[in-house]
Amino acid sequence: MSRTIQVKVKPNSRHSELAESADGTWIARVKAPPVDGKANAELVELVAAHFGCRKSAVTIRSGASGRMKLVRIEEG
């Protein structure tokens, strides 16, 4: 089973956190800059930690170069 969430990424934040907003999208604040995939790598780690799964179970389905991303989480 898998789920897909829409995430708005805010790079260069003071601390890393993942929170769901009222409209059902997620906001991810990551410390890493949006350079050489560093912010995407930190996003994958953050999502995996939040949902209690392995990093390999989290993939960015679309939006890898933008701030709005669709992230797929393989569960179970």
N, CA, C and O atoms as a GROMACS GRO file, in nm:
protein
  304
    1MET      N    1   0.084  -0.118   0.000
    1MET     CA    2   0.000   0.000   0.000
    1MET      C    3   0.089   0.125   0.000
    1MET      O    4   0.196   0.126   0.062
    2SER      N    5   0.045   0.227  -0.069
    2SER     CA    6   0.124   0.350  -0.072
    2SER      C    7   0.030   0.470  -0.062
    2SER      O    8  -0.090   0.460  -0.088
    3ARG      N    9   0.088   0.580  -0.024
    3ARG     CA   10   0.012   0.705  -0.019
    3ARG      C   11   0.098   0.812  -0.083
    3ARG      O   12   0.220   0.806  -0.081
    4THR      N   13   0.032   0.912  -0.141
    4THR     CA   14   0.101   1.024  -0.203
    4THR      C   15   0.056   1.151  -0.133
    4THR      O   16  -0.063   1.176  -0.114
    5ILE      N   17   0.154   1.231  -0.094
    5ILE     CA   18   0.124   1.358  -0.028
    5ILE      C   19   0.183   1.473  -0.108
    5ILE      O   20   0.285   1.457  -0.177
    6GLN      N   21   0.119   1.588  -0.100
    6GLN     CA   22   0.171   1.708  -0.165
    6GLN      C   23   0.247   1.788  -0.060
    6GLN      O   24   0.194   1.818   0.047
    7VAL      N   25   0.372   1.823  -0.094
    7VAL     CA   26   0.459   1.890   0.003
    7VAL      C   27   0.511   2.020  -0.056
    7VAL      O   28   0.558   2.024  -0.169
    8LYS      N   29   0.504   2.126   0.023
    8LYS     CA   30   0.567   2.253  -0.014
    8LYS      C   31   0.695   2.262   0.067
    8LYS      O   32   0.692   2.259   0.190
    9VAL      N   33   0.807   2.274  -0.001
    9VAL     CA   34   0.938   2.273   0.066
    9VAL      C   35   0.989   2.416   0.083
    9VAL      O   36   0.984   2.497  -0.009
   10LYS      N   37   1.037   2.444   0.202
   10LYS     CA   38   1.098   2.574   0.232
   10LYS      C   39   1.243   2.548   0.274
   10LYS      O   40   1.269   2.516   0.390
   11PRO      N   41   1.337   2.562   0.179
   11PRO     CA   42   1.478   2.536   0.212
   11PRO      C   43   1.540   2.649   0.293
   11PRO      O   44   1.480   2.755   0.311
   12ASN      N   45   1.661   2.624   0.342
   12ASN     CA   46   1.739   2.721   0.420
   12ASN      C   47   1.667   2.767   0.547
   12ASN      O   48   1.681   2.882   0.588
   13SER      N   49   1.591   2.676   0.610
   13SER     CA   50   1.522   2.710   0.735
   13SER      C   51   1.616   2.692   0.853
   13SER      O   52   1.721   2.629   0.841
   14ARG      N   53   1.577   2.748   0.967
   14ARG     CA   54   1.660   2.736   1.087
   14ARG      C   55   1.659   2.594   1.142
   14ARG      O   56   1.759   2.546   1.195
   15HIS      N   57   1.545   2.525   1.129
   15HIS     CA   58   1.536   2.388   1.176
   15HIS      C   59   1.449   2.308   1.081
   15HIS      O   60   1.370   2.364   1.004
   16SER      N   61   1.464   2.176   1.086
   16SER     CA   62   1.388   2.089   0.997
   16SER      C   63   1.260   2.044   1.066
   16SER      O   64   1.261   2.003   1.182
   17GLU      N   65   1.148   2.052   0.992
   17GLU     CA   66   1.022   2.003   1.046
   17GLU      C   67   0.924   1.975   0.933
   17GLU      O   68   0.935   2.033   0.824
   18LEU      N   69   0.830   1.887   0.960
   18LEU     CA   70   0.726   1.852   0.863
   18LEU      C   71   0.593   1.867   0.934
   18LEU      O   72   0.571   1.806   1.039
   19ALA      N   73   0.503   1.946   0.877
   19ALA     CA   74   0.373   1.970   0.940
   19ALA      C   75   0.264   1.973   0.835
   19ALA      O   76   0.285   2.020   0.723
   20GLU      N   77   0.147   1.922   0.872
   20GLU     CA   78   0.033   1.922   0.781
   20GLU      C   79  -0.044   2.052   0.797
   20GLU      O   80  -0.070   2.096   0.910
   21SER      N   81  -0.080   2.114   0.686
   21SER     CA   82  -0.157   2.239   0.694
   21SER      C   83  -0.307   2.206   0.687
   21SER      O   84  -0.344   2.091   0.663
   22ALA      N   85  -0.390   2.305   0.707
   22ALA     CA   86  -0.535   2.285   0.715
   22ALA      C   87  -0.595   2.231   0.586
   22ALA      O   88  -0.695   2.159   0.589
   23ASP      N   89  -0.535   2.265   0.472
   23ASP     CA   90  -0.592   2.220   0.343
   23ASP      C   91  -0.544   2.080   0.301
   23ASP      O   92  -0.574   2.036   0.190
   24GLY      N   93  -0.468   2.012   0.388
   24GLY     CA   94  -0.426   1.876   0.358
   24GLY      C   95  -0.288   1.864   0.295
   24GLY      O   96  -0.235   1.753   0.284
   25THR      N   97  -0.231   1.976   0.253
   25THR     CA   98  -0.094   1.970   0.202
   25THR      C   99   0.002   1.971   0.320
   25THR      O  100  -0.036   2.003   0.433
   26TRP      N  101   0.125   1.937   0.294
   26TRP     CA  102   0.228   1.934   0.398
   26TRP      C  103   0.329   2.044   0.373
   26TRP      O  104   0.357   2.077   0.258
   27ILE      N  105   0.385   2.100   0.478
   27ILE     CA  106   0.491   2.201   0.466
   27ILE      C  107   0.616   2.143   0.530
   27ILE      O  108   0.615   2.105   0.647
   28ALA      N  109   0.722   2.138   0.452
   28ALA     CA  110   0.849   2.085   0.501
   28ALA      C  111   0.951   2.198   0.506
   28ALA      O  112   0.981   2.261   0.405
   29ARG      N  113   1.002   2.222   0.623
   29ARG     CA  114   1.111   2.318   0.638
   29ARG      C  115   1.239   2.238   0.652
   29ARG      O  116   1.250   2.154   0.741
   30VAL      N  117   1.335   2.263   0.564
   30VAL     CA  118   1.461   2.190   0.567
   30VAL      C  119   1.577   2.287   0.580
   30VAL      O  120   1.572   2.398   0.526
   31LYS      N  121   1.681   2.245   0.650
   31LYS     CA  122   1.799   2.330   0.670
   31LYS      C  123   1.882   2.342   0.543
   31LYS      O  124   1.945   2.444   0.519
   32ALA      N  125   1.881   2.237   0.462
   32ALA     CA  126   1.968   2.231   0.345
   32ALA      C  127   1.928   2.333   0.238
   32ALA      O  128   1.811   2.367   0.224
   33PRO      N  129   2.027   2.382   0.164
   33PRO     CA  130   1.999   2.472   0.053
   33PRO      C  131   1.950   2.392  -0.068
   33PRO      O  132   1.978   2.272  -0.077
   34PRO      N  133   1.878   2.456  -0.160
   34PRO     CA  134   1.829   2.384  -0.279
   34PRO      C  135   1.939   2.370  -0.386
   34PRO      O  136   1.922   2.415  -0.500
   35VAL      N  137   2.049   2.309  -0.349
   35VAL     CA  138   2.164   2.295  -0.439
   35VAL      C  139   2.205   2.147  -0.444
   35VAL      O  140   2.213   2.081  -0.341
   36ASP      N  141   2.229   2.098  -0.563
   36ASP     CA  142   2.278   1.960  -0.584
   36ASP      C  143   2.192   1.854  -0.517
   36ASP      O  144   2.244   1.752  -0.473
   37GLY      N  145   2.061   1.877  -0.507
   37GLY     CA  146   1.971   1.778  -0.449
   37GLY      C  147   1.978   1.764  -0.298
   37GLY      O  148   1.921   1.671  -0.242
   38LYS      N  149   2.048   1.857  -0.231
   38LYS     CA  150   2.062   1.847  -0.086
   38LYS      C  151   1.927   1.863  -0.015
   38LYS      O  152   1.898   1.789   0.079
   39ALA      N  153   1.846   1.958  -0.059
   39ALA     CA  154   1.716   1.979   0.004
   39ALA      C  155   1.624   1.859  -0.020
   39ALA      O  156   1.549   1.820   0.069
   40ASN      N  157   1.630   1.800  -0.139
   40ASN     CA  158   1.548   1.682  -0.169
   40ASN      C  159   1.590   1.564  -0.081
   40ASN      O  160   1.505   1.491  -0.031
   41ALA      N  161   1.719   1.545  -0.063
   41ALA     CA  162   1.768   1.436   0.020
   41ALA      C  163   1.723   1.454   0.164
   41ALA      O  164   1.683   1.358   0.230
   42GLU      N  165   1.729   1.577   0.214
   42GLU     CA  166   1.684   1.602   0.351
   42GLU      C  167   1.532   1.584   0.362
   42GLU      O  168   1.483   1.537   0.464
   43LEU      N  169   1.459   1.622   0.258
   43LEU     CA  170   1.314   1.602   0.257
   43LEU      C  171   1.280   1.454   0.268
   43LEU      O  172   1.191   1.416   0.345
   44VAL      N  173   1.349   1.369   0.193
   44VAL     CA  174   1.325   1.225   0.198
   44VAL      C  175   1.350   1.172   0.339
   44VAL      O  176   1.272   1.092   0.390
   45GLU      N  177   1.459   1.215   0.401
   45GLU     CA  178   1.490   1.174   0.539
   45GLU      C  179   1.382   1.220   0.637
   45GLU      O  180   1.341   1.144   0.725
   46LEU      N  181   1.336   1.342   0.620
   46LEU     CA  182   1.235   1.401   0.708
   46LEU      C  183   1.103   1.326   0.697
   46LEU      O  184   1.040   1.293   0.798
   47VAL      N  185   1.060   1.298   0.574
   47VAL     CA  186   0.934   1.226   0.552
   47VAL      C  187   0.944   1.084   0.608
   47VAL      O  188   0.851   1.036   0.672
   48ALA      N  189   1.056   1.016   0.583
   48ALA     CA  190   1.075   0.880   0.633
   48ALA      C  191   1.070   0.877   0.786
   48ALA      O  192   1.008   0.787   0.843
   49ALA      N  193   1.134   0.972   0.851
   49ALA     CA  194   1.133   0.977   0.997
   49ALA      C  195   0.992   1.005   1.049
   49ALA      O  196   0.950   0.945   1.148
   50HIS      N  197   0.920   1.095   0.984
   50HIS     CA  198   0.786   1.132   1.031
   50HIS      C  199   0.688   1.016   1.020
   50HIS      O  200   0.607   0.994   1.110
   51PHE      N  201   0.694   0.943   0.908
   51PHE     CA  202   0.599   0.835   0.885
   51PHE      C  203   0.651   0.699   0.931
   51PHE      O  204   0.582   0.598   0.915
   52GLY      N  205   0.770   0.695   0.987
   52GLY     CA  206   0.825   0.572   1.043
   52GLY      C  207   0.854   0.465   0.940
   52GLY      O  208   0.823   0.347   0.962
   53CYS      N  209   0.914   0.504   0.829
   53CYS     CA  210   0.949   0.407   0.726
   53CYS      C  211   1.095   0.429   0.684
   53CYS      O  212   1.161   0.524   0.728
   54ARG      N  213   1.143   0.340   0.598
   54ARG     CA  214   1.280   0.353   0.548
   54ARG      C  215   1.289   0.465   0.444
   54ARG      O  216   1.190   0.498   0.378
   55LYS      N  217   1.409   0.522   0.430
   55LYS     CA  218   1.429   0.626   0.328
   55LYS      C  219   1.403   0.571   0.188
   55LYS      O  220   1.356   0.644   0.101
   56SER      N  221   1.433   0.443   0.167
   56SER     CA  222   1.413   0.383   0.036
   56SER      C  223   1.265   0.368   0.000
   56SER      O  224   1.232   0.344  -0.116
   57ALA      N  225   1.175   0.383   0.100
   57ALA     CA  226   1.032   0.374   0.075
   57ALA      C  227   0.971   0.508   0.035
   57ALA      O  228   0.853   0.517   0.003
   58VAL      N  229   1.053   0.613   0.036
   58VAL     CA  230   1.005   0.748   0.003
   58VAL      C  231   1.066   0.792  -0.130
   58VAL      O  232   1.188   0.790  -0.147
   59THR      N  233   0.980   0.832  -0.223
   59THR     CA  234   1.028   0.882  -0.352
   59THR      C  235   0.957   1.011  -0.388
   59THR      O  236   0.840   1.031  -0.355
   60ILE      N  237   1.030   1.098  -0.456
   60ILE     CA  238   0.971   1.222  -0.506
   60ILE      C  239   0.917   1.192  -0.645
   60ILE      O  240   0.994   1.169  -0.739
   61ARG      N  241   0.784   1.192  -0.659
   61ARG     CA  242   0.720   1.153  -0.785
   61ARG      C  243   0.725   1.266  -0.888
   61ARG      O  244   0.744   1.240  -1.007
   62SER      N  245   0.708   1.390  -0.843
   62SER     CA  246   0.715   1.503  -0.936
   62SER      C  247   0.755   1.628  -0.858
   62SER      O  248   0.737   1.635  -0.737
   63GLY      N  249   0.809   1.725  -0.931
   63GLY     CA  250   0.847   1.851  -0.870
   63GLY      C  251   0.984   1.852  -0.807
   63GLY      O  252   1.011   1.932  -0.718
   64ALA      N  253   1.073   1.765  -0.853
   64ALA     CA  254   1.206   1.755  -0.792
   64ALA      C  255   1.284   1.886  -0.799
   64ALA      O  256   1.368   1.911  -0.713
   65SER      N  257   1.256   1.969  -0.898
   65SER     CA  258   1.331   2.096  -0.909
   65SER      C  259   1.248   2.216  -0.865
   65SER      O  260   1.295   2.330  -0.877
   66GLY      N  261   1.128   2.194  -0.815
   66GLY     CA  262   1.044   2.305  -0.769
   66GLY      C  263   1.017   2.295  -0.620
   66GLY      O  264   1.066   2.204  -0.553
   67ARG      N  265   0.938   2.388  -0.569
   67ARG     CA  266   0.906   2.386  -0.426
   67ARG      C  267   0.788   2.298  -0.394
   67ARG      O  268   0.780   2.242  -0.284
   68MET      N  269   0.694   2.284  -0.488
   68MET     CA  270   0.579   2.195  -0.468
   68MET      C  271   0.614   2.057  -0.522
   68MET      O  272   0.652   2.044  -0.639
   69LYS      N  273   0.602   1.956  -0.439
   69LYS     CA  274   0.642   1.820  -0.478
   69LYS      C  275   0.532   1.721  -0.444
   69LYS      O  276   0.456   1.741  -0.349
   70LEU      N  277   0.523   1.615  -0.522
   70LEU     CA  278   0.440   1.501  -0.487
   70LEU      C  279   0.534   1.393  -0.437
   70LEU      O  280   0.624   1.350  -0.508
   71VAL      N  281   0.512   1.349  -0.315
   71VAL     CA  282   0.600   1.251  -0.251
   71VAL      C  283   0.519   1.124  -0.228
   71VAL      O  284   0.410   1.127  -0.170
   72ARG      N  285   0.575   1.011  -0.273
   72ARG     CA  286   0.508   0.883  -0.254
   72ARG      C  287   0.576   0.807  -0.140
   72ARG      O  288   0.699   0.802  -0.130
   73ILE      N  289   0.491   0.749  -0.053
   73ILE     CA  290   0.539   0.676   0.063
   73ILE      C  291   0.486   0.533   0.053
   73ILE      O  292   0.365   0.512   0.053
   74GLU      N  293   0.577   0.437   0.044
   74GLU     CA  294   0.538   0.295   0.042
   74GLU      C  295   0.525   0.248   0.187
   74GLU      O  296   0.620   0.257   0.265
   75GLU      N  297   0.408   0.198   0.220
   75GLU     CA  298   0.384   0.154   0.358
   75GLU      C  299   0.362   0.003   0.362
   75GLU      O  300   0.314  -0.058   0.266
   76GLY      N  301   0.398  -0.055   0.475
   76GLY     CA  302   0.373  -0.198   0.496
   76GLY      C  303   0.466  -0.277   0.420
   76GLY      O  304   0.461  -0.400   0.425
   0.00000   0.00000   0.00000
